[in-house]
């Protein structure tokens, strides 16, 4: 049921969340009021080189404990309450953001080299695993996630998203089924530069979770969607796969499709990805939209049991669960694409005009 919307400017033109709100509010009947959220890239230009740590806490004591932990392991350059309009939602957690950089003295003391990204992830996971009453829900550079319990319109107004400007926006309207509807379980899920919104069910959650735990990731948000953000970080950032290769690992072609592949090199590549990343494969009906520092992409399961559509106009690409939501964000669409089952649609800002929307790298 869940609703998904996204927009991205290839020229990194910034705008507030008005259009993404229109696209997700149109899909209001895809949710049940128990969760919604947004992610925006490019919103913190004054702190673009710092990790923006967004924290939710059930009480002041828990927030102070997280603040103390961050002060111990990071240099906090700036911290502030996240502006909210509490006339919309009265019963809500405390929300605060910290702009931080890892303490160089600690990183240099490690016996083996440790990247700042890996160090930050370790500390984020430690907070979410050990801290009662508080958790980190956004941790990237120049990106922010804003989510909670409520409708898309409620969450938009609650976090005053008219006051932010970004070149990439994601939005989600949640209809939780077999997992609880709570603030931490709302989408998007974020880790460093990766943010995902998801419609459907990850029935392979148990296998995916155990696989991720072997690499130090901890899933604590009580919903199956969380594993997707962590898998993208593992496969692309840590293992160095391309986005196309990662989508082939997460939603691989069927064995029969691999056997029909005429190019021996492509066949071997597909076999290697299927075998090596068997435990990373996502099962179940799903449509996923992922944002990252330099782009956005969508992927569905290989039967396409959940919808995904893509629209193009001028400098922009638009993604949504419904075609009507595309036109709500941009009435003058030049082209509308319905991706085939399992076909990734990729916008990579590093490639400029060579972005590969709706191009299937390999026949599924």
N, C-alpha and C positions, 0 to 999 in steps of 0.2 A: 503493500500500500504506500509506503513512504514517498514523499515528494522530494525531488532533487532539482536544483537550478544552479547555473554557473555562467559567468561571463568573463572574458579576458580580452584585453587590448594588446595587440602585437607591438604597438609603439609605446606601451606602458603609459598610456594616457590615464590619468587618475580621475575618479568620480566617486561621489558618495554612494550609499547603498540603495538609493531610491529605486533604481531599475531592478536590482536583484530582489528587492522586497516585492515589487509588483509580480515578478516571475514566480516567487514561491507562495505568496498569498493567494494567487489564482488557484494553486493546488491545495487549498485549505482542507478540502474533503479527503485528502490523502493522509491526514494526521488526525489525532484525537485529543490534541491539546496537552499531551504529556511530554512534549519535547520538541525543541526547534533550535536552530542555531545558524551562525554565519562565520565565515572566515574571510579575511581580507589581507592582501599582500601590498606592501608599499606604504603602509599607514604610519610608520614610525621613522620618518626620514632623519630626525634629530638624533636617533639612537640606532641607526641602521646596522652598525657593526656590533651591537650588543644583543645578547639573548634576551628576548622579552618573555619573562616568566609570568604567566597568568595563574593566579591561585584562587581557589574557592575554599572557604572555611565555614564550618557550622557555628563557630563562636570565636570571640576575640582571642582567647587563650590558644586555640589551635593555630590561628593565624600568626600569633607571636612566636610560636614554636617553629613554624615554617620559616619565618623571617630570621630567626636565630640560626637555623640550619643553613640558610642561604648565606648569611654573613660569615659563617665559619668556612664555607667552601668557595665563595665567590667574592669579588669586589662589586658591591652594589653601587652603581653610578647614580641611579635615581629610582625612587619608589613612590607610589601614589595609589590611592583608592581609584578603582576604575569608575568613571562617572556613570551613574545610573539615575533613572527616573522611577522612584519607587512607588509612584501613584499607580503604576501599571500592575506590578506584582508586589504584594505586601510581604508575603512570607518567602524570604529568599536568603541564600547564604551571603556571607561577606565576600567581596571580590576585590582583589588587589593585584597590581602588576609591579614587577621588579625588573629593571634593566641591568643586566649583570655581565661580568666577564670572569672566567675561571681565574683563580689565584695562580699566578705563574709559579710562585714558590712551591706550591703543592704539586703541580704538574711536573715540574723539573725534578721533584724528589722521587718520582716513580722509577723503579729499576729498569723498566722498558718504556720506550716512547708511547705516549698516550695523546691522542688528538683531543682538541677542545670539544669537538662534537661528542665523542665517546664519553668523555668526562662528564659533560652536561647531561647526557642521557642517563648515565649511571646515577647521578644525583636526583634527577627527576624520578627515576624508577624507585629510588630509595624513599623519597617522600611519599609517593603513592602507595608503596608497600607497607611502610612502617608508621606513618603519621595518621593517627585516628582523628577524624573530624575535619580533614583538609586534604586537598589534592591539587596537583598541577594539571591544567587543561590546555595549556598552550606554551610552547617553549622555543619557537623559532626566532630567527632574526628578521626584523622588519615585517612581521606577520602577526596577526592576532586572531584568536578564536573567541567568539562571544556566543554562549549557548546556555540553555537552562530549561526549566519546566514551564511550558506555556505554548501558545500558538506562535507562528512566525511573526505576526504583527506585534504580539506582546513582547517577544524577545527583542525585536528590532527597536521598539520604543524604549524598552527597559534599559538597553545599553546605549541609547542615544546615537544610533549608527548614522544618522544624518550628518554627524559631526566628523566623520572619518572619510578619507579619500584613499582609494586603492586602485591598482590597475587590474587586479584579479579579485573576483568575489565568488564564494561558494555559499549555498544556502540549503537548508534541509528542514523538512517537516516530518516529524516522526510519528509512526503508528506502532508502538511496541507490542509484540505478541507474546513471545516466550521469555522475555527479559524485562526487568523492572523499568518503569518510567520514572527517572530521577535526573537531577541536574548533571551528575557525572556521566550518565548514560546517553545524554543528548548528543547529537552530531553537530558539527564535525569533530572527528578525532584527529589529534595533531601530535606530531613528534618532530622536533626541529622544523625543517622546511616543508614537511609533508602534512597535508590535511586531506581527509577523505570524508565524503558523505556516501551513504550506502542505502540501497533499497533492496530488501529481500532477507535471506537467511543464509548464514554461513554454517552449514551442517557439519563441516569439517573442523569446527572451532576447537574441539578437544585435541585433535592431532596437530593443528596449526599452533595452538598454545604450547604444547609440549615441545614442539620443534623450536619455537622462539625462546622458550626458557633455557634451552641449551646454549643460546647465545647471549644470555643475560637479560632478556626482556621479561617484564612482569606484567601480566594482564590483570588489572584490578578494578576495571570499570563496570563489571557485571553485564557485559553485552558482547555478542559475537563479533560485532563490527570492529572492535578495537584492534584485532589481529591484523587487519588489512594495512593500517598505517605503519605498524611495526614491520610487517613483511616487506613493504616498499622500501623502508629505510635499510633493512638488512640486505635485500637483493640488489638495490641500485647504489646506495651510498657505500655500504661496506663491502659487498661482493663485486661491485663494478659492472653489473649488467646494464645494458641499455634499457630504455623503457619498453621497447618492443620485446626484448628478451624476457623482461620481468613479466609482461602480460602473457607471454607464452608459457612461463612457469606457473603463473597463478591460474590461468584458464587455458590449459594446453589443448591442442587438437586431439581428436580421438585417434586411437591406434590405427584404425583403418585409413584415416587421412594421412598419417605418417607413412604408412606402407605404400600409399599411392604417389608419394612425392617422387618426382622424376629426377630431381637434382640430388646426387649422392651427398654433397656437402650439406645441403639444407636438411636432408633426412638425418644425417648424423648429428647435426646441431639440435634438431627437435628431439631426437632420442636422448641426447645428453641432458637437455633441460628437463625432460620428463623423469629421467632416472635420478638425477642429482637432486632435484627439487620436488620429489614426490610428496614429501610431508608439507611442502608449502602450497600445494595445489588447493584451490578453493572449491568446495563442493556446495551444491545447493543453488536455488534460484537467486540471482543477484544482478544488480546494476550498480556500478561504482563510478564515482566521479572524484578524481584526485587533483588537488592543486599542489604545485611546488614552486620554488623560488623563480624558476624560469619558464613556467608553463602550466598546462593543464591537460589531462587526458581522461577518457572514459573507457570502460570495458564492461561487458556483460558476460553472463555464463554462455556456454556453447549451445544452449537451446533457446536462449533469450527469453527466459520466463519472466523477466522484469524489463520494462521499457526504457529506452534511451534514444533521444533525438538530438540532432545538432543543426545549428543554423549559422550562416555566414553573412556578414554585411560589412563592407568597408574594412576597417581595421580590426573588427571584432569577430570573435567566435562565441557562440552561445550554446549551452547544453541544458537539457531539461527532460523530465520524465514525460512531458506532454508537448505536442507541437504548439498548442495554444499558449503555453507559457513562453515559448520562444518569441512568438509575436507580441506577447505582452511586454517583453523586454525590448524588442526592436520590431516595430510594425513594418519597417521597410526591408525585411530580409531579402537578400539576393539569391539565396540557395538554402534549401532544407534537405538534410541528409538523414536517412534512417539506416544506421550501421547494421551490418549483418550480425548474426549471433557470434559472439566471441571476437568480433572485430574491434580493435582499439582505434579510437579517434584521438589524435595527438596534436597539440599545439605546443611547439617548442620555441620559445622566444629567442634562444640562441641561434636558431636557424633563420630568423627573420621571415622573409617571404617564402621560404622553403618549408614552412610548417606543413605537417602531413595530416591534416584533418581527413578522417574517413578513408585513409589509405591502408589497405590490409597488407602488412609486410610479408605475410605468408598465407597462402590459401588454407583455410581451416577445413 
